[in-house]
Amino acid sequence: MKTHLIEKFELFLYTLIGGVATIVDWSVFAICINWFGIHYEAALVLAYSAASIAHFSANKSLTFKCESKDYVAQLSIYILVLAISLGLSMTIMAILVKYFVINKVLLRIATTIIMLVPNYLLHKHITFSKRIFTQPQTP
């Protein structure tokens, strides 16, 4: 029961932090597309990168409470997971753009919603895994 509550709280925090990162993501995406006329794929990469900066730190310390000091290894795994997630997002976005002739910002929102649970699971079980990144020993 306790584990179930912890997981629900983690998902809530992940969603909250992700919400802030998503606002950054969508805003940068919309600005790139609408103000600068950047192609949607390049805009997606720029927006995704901008949102990821705060996402790592907040989820490391708040959501998953990962106290590992091995930042280089953890950041490397985060970047790998992020690249996988970005690839999946780009694939989903390309499919949506091909089959739905609507505003690309709306399609980006749909892509984000589709990727919420897969991203949470990837970060929980890989990036911030307590099995991979053990907690420091207390004296």
Backbone as CSV, one residue per row, in Angstrom:
resi,resn,N_x,N_y,N_z,CA_x,CA_y,CA_z,C_x,C_y,C_z
1,MET,0.827,-1.193,0.000,0.000,0.000,0.000,0.874,1.261,0.000
2,LYS,1.901,1.269,0.878,2.783,2.430,0.979,3.525,2.655,-0.338
3,THR,4.018,1.589,-0.952,4.722,1.697,-2.231,3.807,2.269,-3.300
4,HIS,2.565,1.847,-3.304,1.590,2.344,-4.278,1.369,3.848,-4.112
5,LEU,1.272,4.310,-2.875,1.096,5.742,-2.607,2.326,6.534,-3.028
6,ILE,3.500,5.994,-2.752,4.749,6.659,-3.146,4.802,6.792,-4.664
7,GLU,4.447,5.736,-5.374,4.456,5.785,-6.835,3.447,6.792,-7.371
8,LYS,2.280,6.877,-6.753,1.283,7.869,-7.172,1.807,9.285,-6.934
9,PHE,2.460,9.505,-5.787,3.025,10.813,-5.484,4.162,11.147,-6.449
10,GLU,5.000,10.150,-6.758,6.074,10.360,-7.740,5.499,10.760,-9.089
11,LEU,4.470,10.050,-9.516,3.848,10.370,-10.802,3.240,11.768,-10.765
12,PHE,2.638,12.143,-9.620,2.087,13.488,-9.471,3.194,14.540,-9.591
13,LEU,4.296,14.364,-8.843,5.415,15.309,-8.917,6.017,15.343,-10.317
14,TYR,6.178,14.158,-10.907,6.723,14.072,-12.259,5.834,14.852,-13.234
15,THR,4.535,14.712,-13.075,3.590,15.418,-13.940,3.642,16.919,-13.697
16,LEU,3.749,17.328,-12.437,3.844,18.746,-12.099,5.122,19.371,-12.673
17,ILE,6.250,18.748,-12.425,7.521,19.228,-12.973,7.485,19.159,-14.492
18,GLY,6.930,18.085,-15.000,6.782,17.953,-16.446,5.878,19.032,-17.021
19,GLY,4.884,19.457,-16.232,3.996,20.533,-16.677,4.756,21.830,-16.892
20,VAL,5.634,22.149,-15.966,6.455,23.349,-16.111,7.382,23.206,-17.325
21,ALA,8.024,22.045,-17.436,8.904,21.801,-18.576,8.116,21.824,-19.890
22,THR,6.897,21.339,-19.836,6.046,21.322,-21.026,5.675,22.729,-21.473
23,ILE,5.412,23.601,-20.517,5.113,24.996,-20.863,6.307,25.614,-21.585
24,VAL,7.502,25.334,-21.081,8.717,25.804,-21.749,8.800,25.193,-23.143
25,ASP,8.598,23.883,-23.233,8.672,23.158,-24.499,7.706,23.741,-25.529
26,TRP,6.439,23.801,-25.175,5.427,24.280,-26.115,5.642,25.738,-26.495
27,SER,6.057,26.535,-25.522,6.289,27.961,-25.809,7.430,28.143,-26.798
28,VAL,8.537,27.460,-26.535,9.679,27.555,-27.456,9.284,27.016,-28.828
29,PHE,8.550,25.901,-28.853,8.106,25.315,-30.127,7.238,26.309,-30.903
30,ALA,6.251,26.888,-30.225,5.345,27.834,-30.888,6.091,29.072,-31.380
31,ILE,7.007,29.579,-30.573,7.788,30.756,-30.987,8.647,30.431,-32.203
32,CYS,9.294,29.275,-32.157,10.136,28.863,-33.303,9.318,28.747,-34.586
33,ILE,8.156,28.135,-34.491,7.301,27.908,-35.661,6.651,29.211,-36.127
34,ASN,5.993,29.902,-35.198,5.165,31.053,-35.563,5.931,32.354,-35.753
35,TRP,6.963,32.588,-34.981,7.690,33.860,-35.077,8.889,33.775,-36.010
36,PHE,9.592,32.633,-35.959,10.827,32.521,-36.728,10.703,31.630,-37.962
37,GLY,9.563,30.955,-38.117,9.335,30.121,-39.290,10.266,28.922,-39.378
38,ILE,10.735,28.445,-38.243,11.633,27.287,-38.211,10.818,26.028,-38.504
39,HIS,11.391,25.106,-39.263,10.740,23.837,-39.588,10.369,23.117,-38.290
40,TYR,9.236,22.425,-38.281,8.734,21.822,-37.055,9.709,20.827,-36.432
41,GLU,10.493,20.103,-37.240,11.431,19.133,-36.668,12.556,19.831,-35.897
42,ALA,13.109,20.903,-36.475,14.150,21.666,-35.780,13.574,22.348,-34.548
43,ALA,12.358,22.865,-34.674,11.696,23.513,-33.538,11.466,22.509,-32.410
44,LEU,11.122,21.284,-32.760,10.903,20.233,-31.766,12.191,19.950,-30.994
45,VAL,13.303,19.850,-31.693,14.588,19.589,-31.039,14.968,20.747,-30.115
46,LEU,14.825,21.982,-30.595,15.153,23.158,-29.772,14.268,23.229,-28.528
47,ALA,12.981,23.034,-28.710,12.039,23.113,-27.597,12.286,21.998,-26.585
48,TYR,12.526,20.818,-27.081,12.774,19.655,-26.235,14.038,19.857,-25.401
49,SER,15.049,20.407,-26.026,16.319,20.661,-25.334,16.147,21.700,-24.236
50,ALA,15.447,22.775,-24.540,15.234,23.836,-23.553,14.479,23.315,-22.327
51,ALA,13.465,22.516,-22.557,12.654,21.993,-21.457,13.409,20.974,-20.610
52,SER,14.364,20.311,-21.205,15.093,19.247,-20.509,16.072,19.761,-19.472
53,ILE,16.503,20.983,-19.600,17.494,21.531,-18.679,16.995,21.492,-17.233
54,ALA,15.827,22.045,-16.985,15.277,22.061,-15.622,14.701,20.707,-15.217
55,HIS,14.242,19.966,-16.187,13.599,18.683,-15.936,14.518,17.719,-15.182
56,PHE,15.774,17.634,-15.605,16.720,16.712,-14.979,16.903,17.032,-13.501
57,SER,17.260,18.264,-13.199,17.552,18.646,-11.811,16.339,18.487,-10.902
58,ALA,15.194,18.943,-11.362,13.990,18.875,-10.530,13.571,17.435,-10.262
59,ASN,13.615,16.591,-11.271,13.216,15.203,-11.058,14.243,14.442,-10.230
60,LYS,15.514,14.751,-10.411,16.557,14.096,-9.620,16.361,14.382,-8.132
61,SER,16.150,15.643,-7.797,16.090,16.000,-6.385,14.696,15.892,-5.777
62,LEU,13.653,16.212,-6.517,12.307,16.253,-5.944,11.495,14.977,-6.174
63,THR,11.393,14.557,-7.410,10.510,13.434,-7.727,11.076,12.104,-7.252
64,PHE,12.284,11.788,-7.705,12.842,10.464,-7.443,13.828,10.450,-6.281
65,LYS,14.142,11.627,-5.747,15.033,11.756,-4.590,16.301,10.917,-4.744
66,CYS,16.896,11.027,-5.899,18.111,10.286,-6.198,19.300,11.100,-5.684
67,GLU,19.991,10.558,-4.694,21.074,11.280,-4.045,22.449,10.932,-4.591
68,SER,22.489,10.182,-5.659,23.764,9.795,-6.248,24.583,11.030,-6.613
69,LYS,25.864,10.958,-6.326,26.774,12.055,-6.663,27.467,11.799,-8.002
70,ASP,27.131,10.710,-8.643,27.735,10.366,-9.928,26.977,11.077,-11.052
71,TYR,27.113,12.406,-11.064,26.361,13.239,-11.999,26.706,12.951,-13.462
72,VAL,27.972,12.702,-13.732,28.393,12.484,-15.117,27.714,11.242,-15.683
73,ALA,27.760,10.150,-14.947,27.121,8.914,-15.420,25.611,9.088,-15.510
74,GLN,25.038,9.723,-14.509,23.589,9.892,-14.501,23.133,10.828,-15.619
75,LEU,23.877,11.897,-15.820,23.540,12.823,-16.897,23.701,12.145,-18.256
76,SER,24.696,11.282,-18.377,24.887,10.533,-19.628,23.689,9.633,-19.908
77,ILE,23.214,8.950,-18.877,22.032,8.095,-19.033,20.798,8.946,-19.326
78,TYR,20.686,10.086,-18.646,19.560,11.000,-18.889,19.540,11.428,-20.356
79,ILE,20.698,11.779,-20.886,20.785,12.209,-22.285,20.413,11.063,-23.216
80,LEU,20.847,9.842,-22.902,20.479,8.676,-23.709,18.970,8.440,-23.675
81,VAL,18.382,8.476,-22.476,16.930,8.301,-22.342,16.201,9.430,-23.065
82,LEU,16.731,10.631,-22.936,16.146,11.791,-23.609,16.185,11.625,-25.125
83,ALA,17.298,11.110,-25.632,17.427,10.883,-27.081,16.411,9.841,-27.560
84,ILE,16.236,8.793,-26.776,15.231,7.774,-27.116,13.841,8.396,-27.106
85,SER,13.563,9.163,-26.074,12.268,9.829,-25.957,12.051,10.830,-27.089
86,LEU,13.089,11.576,-27.420,12.986,12.536,-28.525,12.726,11.812,-29.835
87,GLY,13.416,10.706,-30.053,13.182,9.915,-31.271,11.751,9.421,-31.355
88,LEU,11.230,8.925,-30.230,9.829,8.482,-30.197,8.885,9.655,-30.437
89,SER,9.182,10.796,-29.808,8.336,11.988,-29.991,8.351,12.453,-31.444
90,MET,9.529,12.440,-32.052,9.626,12.874,-33.450,8.876,11.921,-34.373
91,THR,8.939,10.627,-34.078,8.213,9.637,-34.883,6.711,9.851,-34.757
92,ILE,6.241,10.008,-33.527,4.814,10.247,-33.299,4.385,11.545,-33.972
93,MET,5.189,12.596,-33.806,4.869,13.897,-34.412,4.801,13.782,-35.934
94,ALA,5.746,13.080,-36.541,5.753,12.915,-37.999,4.508,12.177,-38.472
95,ILE,4.110,11.156,-37.728,2.892,10.411,-38.079,1.671,11.315,-37.967
96,LEU,1.586,12.077,-36.886,0.444,12.970,-36.703,0.398,14.048,-37.788
97,VAL,1.565,14.617,-38.121,1.624,15.645,-39.170,1.186,15.064,-40.512
98,LYS,1.565,13.813,-40.768,1.219,13.175,-42.047,-0.288,12.923,-42.183
99,TYR,-0.932,12.541,-41.070,-2.320,12.115,-41.158,-3.351,13.134,-40.666
100,PHE,-2.901,14.183,-39.986,-3.839,15.180,-39.477,-3.417,16.564,-39.940
101,VAL,-4.280,17.206,-40.694,-3.974,18.535,-41.208,-4.573,19.563,-40.238
102,ILE,-3.904,19.689,-39.097,-4.296,20.699,-38.114,-3.036,21.391,-37.617
103,ASN,-3.220,22.372,-36.787,-2.121,23.162,-36.246,-1.058,22.266,-35.616
104,LYS,0.191,22.492,-35.978,1.290,21.668,-35.477,1.497,21.810,-33.972
105,VAL,1.140,22.942,-33.412,1.246,23.111,-31.958,0.267,22.151,-31.257
106,LEU,-0.934,21.996,-31.810,-1.893,21.043,-31.245,-1.375,19.612,-31.362
107,LEU,-0.709,19.323,-32.476,-0.131,17.992,-32.649,1.020,17.772,-31.657
108,ARG,1.751,18.828,-31.352,2.832,18.741,-30.356,2.244,18.460,-28.981
109,ILE,1.123,19.051,-28.671,0.446,18.805,-27.397,0.018,17.336,-27.314
110,ALA,-0.556,16.825,-28.387,-0.970,15.421,-28.423,0.234,14.492,-28.243
111,THR,1.348,14.837,-28.885,2.567,14.037,-28.759,3.039,14.007,-27.309
112,THR,2.996,15.134,-26.649,3.420,15.217,-25.250,2.542,14.339,-24.366
113,ILE,1.257,14.384,-24.575,0.327,13.576,-23.785,0.590,12.086,-24.004
114,ILE,0.803,11.703,-25.248,1.080,10.304,-25.579,2.354,9.820,-24.880
115,MET,3.357,10.698,-24.751,4.663,10.321,-24.216,4.779,10.438,-22.690
116,LEU,3.754,10.909,-21.992,3.847,11.138,-20.545,4.236,9.882,-19.767
117,VAL,3.474,8.829,-19.888,3.747,7.610,-19.117,5.033,6.924,-19.571
118,PRO,5.285,6.772,-20.881,6.572,6.175,-21.269,7.781,6.951,-20.731
119,ASN,7.722,8.283,-20.760,8.830,9.076,-20.230,9.000,8.870,-18.726
120,TYR,7.901,8.860,-17.992,7.962,8.629,-16.549,8.633,7.286,-16.260
121,LEU,8.199,6.250,-16.950,8.750,4.916,-16.707,10.229,4.836,-17.082
122,LEU,10.610,5.460,-18.186,12.022,5.473,-18.579,12.880,6.160,-17.516
123,HIS,12.432,7.304,-17.027,13.216,8.021,-16.025,13.208,7.315,-14.671
124,LYS,12.082,6.773,-14.290,11.996,6.078,-12.999,12.889,4.847,-12.971
125,HIS,12.860,4.056,-14.034,13.551,2.767,-14.020,14.944,2.792,-14.626
126,ILE,15.310,3.890,-15.271,16.648,3.956,-15.863,17.414,5.165,-15.327
127,THR,16.975,6.374,-15.660,17.724,7.576,-15.305,17.937,7.718,-13.807
128,PHE,16.889,7.549,-13.032,16.970,7.765,-11.594,16.782,6.463,-10.810
129,SER,17.125,5.360,-11.428,16.966,4.049,-10.816,17.829,3.915,-9.572
130,LYS,17.216,3.490,-8.496,17.967,3.274,-7.256,18.824,2.017,-7.373
131,ARG,18.513,1.143,-8.306,19.345,-0.046,-8.534,20.640,0.334,-9.250
132,ILE,20.514,1.267,-10.198,21.694,1.700,-10.954,22.508,2.691,-10.134
133,PHE,21.823,3.656,-9.541,22.479,4.709,-8.764,22.125,4.529,-7.297
134,THR,22.918,3.724,-6.605,22.652,3.438,-5.202,22.804,4.686,-4.362
135,GLN,22.077,4.715,-3.290,22.144,5.837,-2.361,23.504,5.823,-1.668
136,PRO,24.029,7.004,-1.345,25.318,7.049,-0.650,25.207,6.441,0.746
137,GLN,26.284,5.827,1.166,26.316,5.211,2.496,26.449,6.291,3.556
138,THR,25.646,6.201,4.598,25.765,7.153,5.699,26.680,6.558,6.747
139,PRO,27.574,7.358,7.320,28.524,6.818,8.308,27.861,6.425,9.599
